[in-house]
Amino acid sequence: MLPGTYCWTLNSYQLHPRKAKEFIPEVAKQTEVPVEAVEAIVKFYWENVRKSMSSLQHARIHLTNLGDFTIKHWKLDDKIQMLEKFEEKSKLKGLQQMTARYKTAETLYDLKNLKKIMEEEQQRAEFIKMHKRTAYESKREHNQNLEEQGSDS
């Protein structure tokens, strides 16, 4: 069983967290599936959620009924800057720091890729906003033209 795994239920417009050990037997009984299988599914799901959040492969992760989890750009910038400084300092050291340098370089590479993904997502969001704005303006102009044509007759 995963410690700290919760299920949120909605009761009278209030969220009530329930530990996994409380709802797993209920789910097993309702679905007629062994408790061990339900536990394995819940464990697998939350392990993958944790892995997705810590892998630095996605700028945003959506969990149904919980919301979107995003990486803050300023924290990403701070972490990149810190690792670049560490990498620069460790270049001066010998072979003893080889594994640390390798892990730092790998993490730095992942963070920079993530930053690129976030920038692309930001550009996409700005494009969508611009497109919506121009579509709204052209629709408003079209409606004004129709009103003017209607008043001419």
N, C-alpha and C positions, 0 to 999 in steps of 0.2 A: 504494500500500500504506500502511496506517495504521501509524505507528510505535507500538510498545508494545502492539499487539493480541495477546492471548494466547488460547489454548484450553487448558483444563485437562483432562488425561486421568487416569483412575484406573488405576494399575498397582500391583498388590500392596498395595492400601490406602494408597498414597501419591499425592499430587497432583504431577503433573509439568507445569509450564507449558510450552506450546509457542507460539512466535511464529506469527503468521498466515501468514507466508511459508513456514513449514514444513508447515502442514497444508492450505493452499489447493490445491497441486498434487494431493495425495492425494484430496481431496474432489472435485476436478474429474475426476480419473481414474475414481473410483468411480461418480460420477453421470453420467459421459459428457457433461459440460457444459464449455464452454470456460473456461479459467483466468480470462480477463478477466471473464466473467460471475460467477464465484464471488468474485473480488476485489471486483467492484461490489456484490454482495450483502453481503459482510462489511463493506465500507466504509459502505454505507447503514445497516446494522444499528447499528454502533457510533456513527455520527453521530447517529442518532435516540436512542440511549441517552444520549449526552452531552447532547443537546438537552433530553431529558426531565428529566435530573437538574439542569440549570442553569436551566430555565424557570420554576421556582418555582410550578408548577401542581399538583404532586402531593407529598403528605407522605411517601409511601412508593413506592418503585419496586422491583419484583421482577424479578430476572434468574434464569432457570432455571439450576440447577446452581451459581449463585454466591450466591444469597440475596437478602434484602431490604435495601435501602438506604433509611434514614430520615433525616429532618432532625431534629436535636436541638433540643428546644424552648428550651433555654437559649441556644443560639447564635442562634436565630430572635429571641428577645426582645432579646438584645444588639444584633443588627443593626437591629431596628426602632428601638430607643432611639437608636442612633448616627445613623441616617438622620433621625429626628425632630429631633435636635439640629442636624444639618447643615442641614435644611430651615429651621429657625427662624433660624439665623445667616444663611443666604443670602437670606432675605426682606429683609434690611436693605441688600443690595447692589443694584446697578442692573441694567440690561438685559443686561450682559455675561454674567451668570450664568444667563440664562434657560434655555438648553439644559440646563445642569447641574441646575437646579431641576426642570425637567420630567422628566428621567431619574430624579432622586431621588424625585419624587412618584410616578412610575410604579412604581419598584421598591418603594417603601413600600406602595403599594396592593397589589401582588402579595404582598408578605410578610404583610400583614395578612389578606389572603384565605387564604393558606396557613395562617396561625395559626388562623383560623376552621375550616378543614378539619380541622386536627389536633385541635382541641378537640371537634369533632363526632365524629371517630373515637375519641377518648378516651371520650366519653360512650357511644358505641355499645359499646365494649369493656366498660365498666363495667356497662351494661345486660345484656350477654351473661353476664358473670360472675354478676350478681345472679340472672338467670333460671336459670342452671345450678345455683346454690346452692339456690334455692327448689324447683327440680325435684328435686334430690337429696334435700332434706329431706322433701318430700311423698312421694317414693318410699320413703324410710326409714320414715316414719310408716305408710304403707300396708302395708309388710312387717311392721311391728310389730303392726298390727291383724290381719293374717292369722295371725301366730303366736299371738296371744291367742285368736283364734277357734278355731284348731286345738287349743289346749290345753283349751278349754272342752268339747270333745266327748269 
